[in-house]
Every structure is written in C-alpha cells, then in structure tokens.
C-alpha cells in the first residue's frame, strides 16, 4: 500500500510540474525575419 501511495504521489508531482511548465511556456519573441515570399520568374521552376 505504501508503494502505491508513493507512486501516485510521484505521478501527481510530475503532472503538476508538467502543467506549470506548459502554462509558463518559454515566452520570448517570435522570429522577425524569414517566412513566405512570392516567387517570380526563374524561381517558379
């Protein structure tokens, strides 16, 4: 019974940590360059 309680506690803590990391995220700013560009002339090949 003690082993089961410890396993459930460990799973609960892991879930809590995962939820905190997911909610906080990494933040930062999105990339400012790159992306799609329209192709013209020889680029269409």
mmCIF file as gemmi writes it, N, C-alpha and C atoms, coordinates in Angstrom:
data_model
loop_
_atom_site.group_PDB
_atom_site.id
_atom_site.type_symbol
_atom_site.label_atom_id
_atom_site.label_alt_id
_atom_site.label_comp_id
_atom_site.label_asym_id
_atom_site.label_entity_id
_atom_site.label_seq_id
_atom_site.pdbx_PDB_ins_code
_atom_site.Cartn_x
_atom_site.Cartn_y
_atom_site.Cartn_z
_atom_site.occupancy
_atom_site.B_iso_or_equiv
_atom_site.pdbx_formal_charge
_atom_site.auth_seq_id
_atom_site.auth_asym_id
_atom_site.pdbx_PDB_model_num
ATOM 1 N N . UNK Axp A 1 ? 0.825 -1.19 0 1 0 ? 1 A 1
ATOM 2 C CA . UNK Axp A 1 ? 0 0 0 1 0 ? 1 A 1
ATOM 3 C C . UNK Axp A 1 ? 0.873 1.259 0 1 0 ? 1 A 1
ATOM 4 N N . UNK Axp A 2 ? 1.964 1.2 0.757 1 0 ? 2 A 1
ATOM 5 C CA . UNK Axp A 2 ? 2.864 2.342 0.833 1 0 ? 2 A 1
ATOM 6 C C . UNK Axp A 2 ? 3.493 2.623 -0.537 1 0 ? 2 A 1
ATOM 7 N N . UNK Axp A 3 ? 3.826 1.573 -1.268 1 0 ? 3 A 1
ATOM 8 C CA . UNK Axp A 3 ? 4.413 1.727 -2.604 1 0 ? 3 A 1
ATOM 9 C C . UNK Axp A 3 ? 3.422 2.387 -3.558 1 0 ? 3 A 1
ATOM 10 N N . UNK Axp A 4 ? 2.165 1.993 -3.467 1 0 ? 4 A 1
ATOM 11 C CA . UNK Axp A 4 ? 1.127 2.573 -4.324 1 0 ? 4 A 1
ATOM 12 C C . UNK Axp A 4 ? 0.965 4.066 -4.041 1 0 ? 4 A 1
ATOM 13 N N . UNK Axp A 5 ? 0.97 4.442 -2.768 1 0 ? 5 A 1
ATOM 14 C CA . UNK Axp A 5 ? 0.846 5.854 -2.404 1 0 ? 5 A 1
ATOM 15 C C . UNK Axp A 5 ? 2.025 6.66 -2.936 1 0 ? 5 A 1
ATOM 16 N N . UNK Axp A 6 ? 3.209 6.111 -2.817 1 0 ? 6 A 1
ATOM 17 C CA . UNK Axp A 6 ? 4.392 6.823 -3.31 1 0 ? 6 A 1
ATOM 18 C C . UNK Axp A 6 ? 4.345 6.977 -4.825 1 0 ? 6 A 1
ATOM 19 N N . UNK Axp A 7 ? 3.885 5.95 -5.514 1 0 ? 7 A 1
ATOM 20 C CA . UNK Axp A 7 ? 3.783 6.015 -6.97 1 0 ? 7 A 1
ATOM 21 C C . UNK Axp A 7 ? 2.759 7.075 -7.384 1 0 ? 7 A 1
ATOM 22 N N . UNK Axp A 8 ? 1.62 7.108 -6.719 1 0 ? 8 A 1
ATOM 23 C CA . UNK Axp A 8 ? 0.598 8.107 -7.041 1 0 ? 8 A 1
ATOM 24 C C . UNK Axp A 8 ? 1.091 9.515 -6.726 1 0 ? 8 A 1
ATOM 25 N N . UNK Axp A 9 ? 1.825 9.67 -5.638 1 0 ? 9 A 1
ATOM 26 C CA . UNK Axp A 9 ? 2.377 10.975 -5.29 1 0 ? 9 A 1
ATOM 27 C C . UNK Axp A 9 ? 3.383 11.434 -6.35 1 0 ? 9 A 1
ATOM 28 N N . UNK Axp A 10 ? 4.232 10.515 -6.79 1 0 ? 10 A 1
ATOM 29 C CA . UNK Axp A 10 ? 5.217 10.854 -7.816 1 0 ? 10 A 1
ATOM 30 C C . UNK Axp A 10 ? 4.531 11.243 -9.123 1 0 ? 10 A 1
ATOM 31 N N . UNK Axp A 11 ? 3.487 10.513 -9.51 1 0 ? 11 A 1
ATOM 32 C CA . UNK Axp A 11 ? 2.75 10.853 -10.733 1 0 ? 11 A 1
ATOM 33 C C . UNK Axp A 11 ? 2.059 12.201 -10.608 1 0 ? 11 A 1
ATOM 34 N N . UNK Axp A 12 ? 1.506 12.467 -9.436 1 0 ? 12 A 1
ATOM 35 C CA . UNK Axp A 12 ? 0.845 13.745 -9.203 1 0 ? 12 A 1
ATOM 36 C C . UNK Axp A 12 ? 1.821 14.906 -9.289 1 0 ? 12 A 1
ATOM 37 N N . UNK Axp A 13 ? 2.991 14.736 -8.674 1 0 ? 13 A 1
ATOM 38 C CA . UNK Axp A 13 ? 4.003 15.793 -8.732 1 0 ? 13 A 1
ATOM 39 C C . UNK Axp A 13 ? 4.499 16.009 -10.157 1 0 ? 13 A 1
ATOM 40 N N . UNK Axp A 14 ? 4.692 14.926 -10.897 1 0 ? 14 A 1
ATOM 41 C CA . UNK Axp A 14 ? 5.13 15.044 -12.287 1 0 ? 14 A 1
ATOM 42 C C . UNK Axp A 14 ? 4.081 15.782 -13.118 1 0 ? 14 A 1
ATOM 43 N N . UNK Axp A 15 ? 2.822 15.483 -12.891 1 0 ? 15 A 1
ATOM 44 C CA . UNK Axp A 15 ? 1.747 16.167 -13.605 1 0 ? 15 A 1
ATOM 45 C C . UNK Axp A 15 ? 1.69 17.643 -13.26 1 0 ? 15 A 1
ATOM 46 N N . UNK Axp A 16 ? 1.914 17.963 -11.991 1 0 ? 16 A 1
ATOM 47 C CA . UNK Axp A 16 ? 1.904 19.354 -11.555 1 0 ? 16 A 1
ATOM 48 C C . UNK Axp A 16 ? 3.051 20.133 -12.205 1 0 ? 16 A 1
ATOM 49 N N . UNK Axp A 17 ? 4.227 19.54 -12.225 1 0 ? 17 A 1
ATOM 50 C CA . UNK Axp A 17 ? 5.378 20.189 -12.854 1 0 ? 17 A 1
ATOM 51 C C . UNK Axp A 17 ? 5.119 20.38 -14.35 1 0 ? 17 A 1
ATOM 52 N N . UNK Axp A 18 ? 4.569 19.371 -15 1 0 ? 18 A 1
ATOM 53 C CA . UNK Axp A 18 ? 4.273 19.478 -16.432 1 0 ? 18 A 1
ATOM 54 C C . UNK Axp A 18 ? 3.259 20.593 -16.697 1 0 ? 18 A 1
ATOM 55 N N . UNK Axp A 19 ? 2.249 20.717 -15.842 1 0 ? 19 A 1
ATOM 56 C CA . UNK Axp A 19 ? 1.239 21.757 -16.015 1 0 ? 19 A 1
ATOM 57 C C . UNK Axp A 19 ? 1.853 23.148 -15.84 1 0 ? 19 A 1
ATOM 58 N N . UNK Axp A 20 ? 2.724 23.302 -14.858 1 0 ? 20 A 1
ATOM 59 C CA . UNK Axp A 20 ? 3.362 24.603 -14.633 1 0 ? 20 A 1
ATOM 60 C C . UNK Axp A 20 ? 4.24 24.979 -15.818 1 0 ? 20 A 1
ATOM 61 N N . UNK Axp A 21 ? 5.013 24.022 -16.308 1 0 ? 21 A 1
ATOM 62 C CA . UNK Axp A 21 ? 5.887 24.301 -17.454 1 0 ? 21 A 1
ATOM 63 C C . UNK Axp A 21 ? 5.058 24.654 -18.681 1 0 ? 21 A 1
ATOM 64 N N . UNK Axp A 22 ? 3.948 23.967 -18.879 1 0 ? 22 A 1
ATOM 65 C CA . UNK Axp A 22 ? 3.095 24.229 -20.048 1 0 ? 22 A 1
ATOM 66 C C . UNK Axp A 22 ? 2.452 25.606 -19.961 1 0 ? 22 A 1
ATOM 67 N N . UNK Axp A 23 ? 2.006 25.983 -18.773 1 0 ? 23 A 1
ATOM 68 C CA . UNK Axp A 23 ? 1.341 27.277 -18.617 1 0 ? 23 A 1
ATOM 69 C C . UNK Axp A 23 ? 2.344 28.416 -18.767 1 0 ? 23 A 1
ATOM 70 N N . UNK Axp A 24 ? 3.513 28.259 -18.177 1 0 ? 24 A 1
ATOM 71 C CA . UNK Axp A 24 ? 4.523 29.319 -18.268 1 0 ? 24 A 1
ATOM 72 C C . UNK Axp A 24 ? 5.071 29.437 -19.668 1 0 ? 24 A 1
ATOM 73 N N . UNK Axp A 25 ? 5.343 28.311 -20.308 1 0 ? 25 A 1
ATOM 74 C CA . UNK Axp A 25 ? 5.885 28.329 -21.659 1 0 ? 25 A 1
ATOM 75 C C . UNK Axp A 25 ? 7.283 28.918 -21.677 1 0 ? 25 A 1
ATOM 76 N N . UNK Axp A 26 ? 7.788 29.131 -22.872 1 0 ? 26 A 1
ATOM 77 C CA . UNK Axp A 26 ? 9.139 29.66 -22.996 1 0 ? 26 A 1
ATOM 78 C C . UNK Axp A 26 ? 9.129 31.16 -23.225 1 0 ? 26 A 1
ATOM 79 N N . UNK Axp A 27 ? 7.995 31.725 -23.603 1 0 ? 27 A 1
ATOM 80 C CA . UNK Axp A 27 ? 7.927 33.162 -23.836 1 0 ? 27 A 1
ATOM 81 C C . UNK Axp A 27 ? 8.775 33.567 -25.022 1 0 ? 27 A 1
ATOM 82 N N . UNK Axp A 28 ? 9.46 34.674 -24.904 1 0 ? 28 A 1
ATOM 83 C CA . UNK Axp A 28 ? 10.317 35.125 -25.985 1 0 ? 28 A 1
ATOM 84 C C . UNK Axp A 28 ? 9.526 35.829 -27.071 1 0 ? 28 A 1
ATOM 85 N N . UNK Axp A 29 ? 10.233 36.281 -28.074 1 0 ? 29 A 1
ATOM 86 C CA . UNK Axp A 29 ? 9.585 36.968 -29.183 1 0 ? 29 A 1
ATOM 87 C C . UNK Axp A 29 ? 9.617 36.079 -30.412 1 0 ? 29 A 1
ATOM 88 N N . UNK Axp A 30 ? 8.606 36.146 -31.23 1 0 ? 30 A 1
ATOM 89 C CA . UNK Axp A 30 ? 8.597 35.346 -32.458 1 0 ? 30 A 1
ATOM 90 C C . UNK Axp A 30 ? 9.653 35.852 -33.43 1 0 ? 30 A 1
ATOM 91 N N . UNK Axp A 31 ? 10.088 35.009 -34.352 1 0 ? 31 A 1
ATOM 92 C CA . UNK Axp A 31 ? 11.111 35.445 -35.309 1 0 ? 31 A 1
ATOM 93 C C . UNK Axp A 31 ? 10.625 36.619 -36.151 1 0 ? 31 A 1
ATOM 94 N N . UNK Axp A 32 ? 11.517 37.547 -36.403 1 0 ? 32 A 1
ATOM 95 C CA . UNK Axp A 32 ? 11.155 38.75 -37.15 1 0 ? 32 A 1
ATOM 96 C C . UNK Axp A 32 ? 11.459 38.638 -38.635 1 0 ? 32 A 1
ATOM 97 N N . UNK Axp A 33 ? 12.257 37.651 -39.048 1 0 ? 33 A 1
ATOM 98 C CA . UNK Axp A 33 ? 12.634 37.533 -40.455 1 0 ? 33 A 1
ATOM 99 C C . UNK Axp A 33 ? 12.17 36.217 -41.032 1 0 ? 33 A 1
ATOM 100 N N . UNK Axp A 34 ? 12.433 36.035 -42.304 1 0 ? 34 A 1
ATOM 101 C CA . UNK Axp A 34 ? 12.074 34.776 -42.954 1 0 ? 34 A 1
ATOM 102 C C . UNK Axp A 34 ? 10.613 34.757 -43.347 1 0 ? 34 A 1
ATOM 103 N N . UNK Axp A 35 ? 10.076 33.578 -43.484 1 0 ? 35 A 1
ATOM 104 C CA . UNK Axp A 35 ? 8.676 33.449 -43.845 1 0 ? 35 A 1
ATOM 105 C C . UNK Axp A 35 ? 8.496 33.19 -45.333 1 0 ? 35 A 1
ATOM 106 N N . UNK Axp A 36 ? 7.278 33.405 -45.793 1 0 ? 36 A 1
ATOM 107 C CA . UNK Axp A 36 ? 6.936 33.144 -47.177 1 0 ? 36 A 1
ATOM 108 C C . UNK Axp A 36 ? 7.286 34.341 -48.038 1 0 ? 36 A 1
ATOM 109 N N . UNK Axp A 37 ? 7.632 34.069 -49.282 1 0 ? 37 A 1
ATOM 110 C CA . UNK Axp A 37 ? 7.828 35.143 -50.242 1 0 ? 37 A 1
ATOM 111 C C . UNK Axp A 37 ? 7.241 34.702 -51.574 1 0 ? 37 A 1
ATOM 112 N N . UNK Axp A 38 ? 6.799 35.665 -52.345 1 0 ? 38 A 1
ATOM 113 C CA . UNK Axp A 38 ? 6.193 35.352 -53.627 1 0 ? 38 A 1
ATOM 114 C C . UNK Axp A 38 ? 7.301 35.019 -54.636 1 0 ? 38 A 1
ATOM 115 N N . UNK Axp A 39 ? 7.099 33.943 -55.39 1 0 ? 39 A 1
ATOM 116 C CA . UNK Axp A 39 ? 8.071 33.518 -56.389 1 0 ? 39 A 1
ATOM 117 C C . UNK Axp A 39 ? 7.747 34.157 -57.722 1 0 ? 39 A 1
ATOM 118 N N . UNK Axp A 40 ? 8.813 34.617 -58.401 1 0 ? 40 A 1
ATOM 119 C CA . UNK Axp A 40 ? 8.614 35.21 -59.723 1 0 ? 40 A 1
ATOM 120 C C . UNK Axp A 40 ? 9.697 34.701 -60.666 1 0 ? 40 A 1
ATOM 121 N N . UNK Axp A 41 ? 9.383 34.689 -61.943 1 0 ? 41 A 1
ATOM 122 C CA . UNK Axp A 41 ? 10.357 34.336 -62.984 1 0 ? 41 A 1
ATOM 123 C C . UNK Axp A 41 ? 10.986 32.971 -62.787 1 0 ? 41 A 1
ATOM 124 N N . UNK Axp A 42 ? 12.341 32.892 -62.79 1 0 ? 42 A 1
ATOM 125 C CA . UNK Axp A 42 ? 13.032 31.603 -62.747 1 0 ? 42 A 1
ATOM 126 C C . UNK Axp A 42 ? 12.838 30.858 -61.421 1 0 ? 42 A 1
ATOM 127 N N . UNK Axp A 43 ? 12.393 31.559 -60.396 1 0 ? 43 A 1
ATOM 128 C CA . UNK Axp A 43 ? 12.153 30.885 -59.109 1 0 ? 43 A 1
ATOM 129 C C . UNK Axp A 43 ? 11.002 29.88 -59.179 1 0 ? 43 A 1
ATOM 130 N N . UNK Axp A 44 ? 10.141 30.017 -60.188 1 0 ? 44 A 1
ATOM 131 C CA . UNK Axp A 44 ? 8.952 29.152 -60.276 1 0 ? 44 A 1
ATOM 132 C C . UNK Axp A 44 ? 9.293 27.743 -60.716 1 0 ? 44 A 1
ATOM 133 N N . UNK Axp A 45 ? 10.475 27.498 -61.25 1 0 ? 45 A 1
ATOM 134 C CA . UNK Axp A 45 ? 10.818 26.171 -61.755 1 0 ? 45 A 1
ATOM 135 C C . UNK Axp A 45 ? 11.026 25.175 -60.662 1 0 ? 45 A 1
